[in-house]
Amino acid sequence: MQIANTDAPIIEVQHLYKDFPINSNAIKSGKMRALSDITFNLHRGRALAVVGESGSGKSTIAKIIAKMYKLSAGRILYRGHDLEEFNKGTALLDYRQSVQMVWQDPFGSLNPTHTIYHHIARPLLLHSKVIDKKDLPEMVYTLLEKVGLTPAKATAAKYPHQLSGGQRQRVNIARNLAVEAQVVLADEPTSMLDVSIRIGILNLMEQMKNELGVSMLYITHDIATARYVAEDLAVMYVGHMVEWGEVDEILHHPQHPYTQLLISAVPDPEKSIHAELEGGRRGEIPLWTPESCGCPFAGRCHQAMPRCKESLPAITKLADNHFVRCYLYE
Ligand SMILES: Nc1ncnc2c1ncn2[C@@H]1O[C@H](COP(=O)(O)OP(=O)(O)OP(=O)(O)O)[C@@H](O)[C@H]1O
């Protein structure tokens, strides 16, 4: 993805593919293709929102960047170096420190047997952020204050179950701050939180990005929240980027029929889209395989033409920072 930014990208994702094995006699290769030709850059102090329905491949992108999954084809660069260079020893430790994830379930990533103090102190020690150990308590309390967990000393003494969901997500963000993360991969960070506290977490992420220059991948199925956090937006459908570019441009002038459907379904994109599916007005979400061809949205698209089912449309540049893959614009 081309982003109007002069800084060199921190992360470059180039023509990324990911296949998963499946047990099916009906499918020649026995593989499903979770990601097809994904390309984008992440820049310092800038966020890219990746939006799409469940199963569109959003989390798989984050997990590959976080080195939890191996890619099937393509390349990812971190500060100009191939991810393969960060496979062991201090290189891997440094990469894991710099590239952090924030998960959907804020409880899942906290250890119920340890205090909040432990959760913040541990990464500080592990990544040698503490020169003199007597400074450790103050460093922990400062981080807790930074993420709005006050009074810090009392919060530090608590266990994860004694905090609310929003507070637990703040602890996770404090851990990212502790290790001075350069890249944060936030996978639906607010979807398990009450609506009333979501905005606080989004604001905190915005602050990390603006004040510390963190580069962010913000994964969500809710296109409406993209503009709270992100400058750039990629709309995914069945493992493909169908439209991408500057967030406001896409939200105001959505061009791909799938993006238009997502925006029309706000405030509850998943529910409304599935209601349309159940109403039988649109085809099923396809299982994509390496043998599949055409536009993945063709079966659900009101404007589909015969060629949409035959080959994938090329990328069309609509504006400086607005791209689409759709025959309507070729
Ligand atoms: N470890 C795995 N093994 C096999 N298939 C997988 C694995 N992880 C993901 N998939 C498949 O890859 C596709 C993309 O999944 P992914 O979790 O990336 O989608 P998503 O857009 O993040 O969905 P959600 O919003 O539900 O998290 C899905 O069809 C999923 O079933």
The ligand as a Gaussian input file, in Angstrom:
#p B3LYP/6-31G(d) Opt

LIG

0 1
 N       -4.396000     -22.231000      12.556000
 C       -5.296000     -22.329000      11.570000
 N       -5.520000     -23.509000      10.950000
 C       -6.400000     -23.610000       9.937000
 N       -7.138000     -22.583000       9.477000
 C       -6.962000     -21.375000      10.069000
 C       -6.035000     -21.190000      11.145000
 N       -6.080000     -19.885000      11.522000
 C       -6.994000     -19.282000      10.720000
 N       -7.517000     -20.182000       9.857000
 C       -8.528000     -19.900000       8.825000
 O       -8.084000     -18.782000       8.071000
 C       -9.176000     -17.920000       7.762000
 C       -8.881000     -16.528000       8.272000
 O       -8.927000     -16.563000       9.691000
 P       -8.628000     -15.281000      10.586000
 O       -8.741000     -15.684000      12.013000
 O       -7.360000     -14.662000      10.144000
 O       -9.835000     -14.324000      10.185000
 P      -10.329000     -12.992000      10.916000
 O      -10.732000     -12.071000       9.832000
 O       -9.300000     -12.519000      11.860000
 O      -11.600000     -13.513000      11.682000
 P      -12.117000     -13.116000      13.165000
 O      -12.588000     -11.711000      13.033000
 O      -13.208000     -14.107000      13.410000
 O      -10.936000     -13.277000      14.075000
 C      -10.416000     -18.555000       8.383000
 O      -11.096000     -19.282000       7.394000
 C       -9.853000     -19.468000       9.435000
 O      -10.698000     -20.581000       9.631000

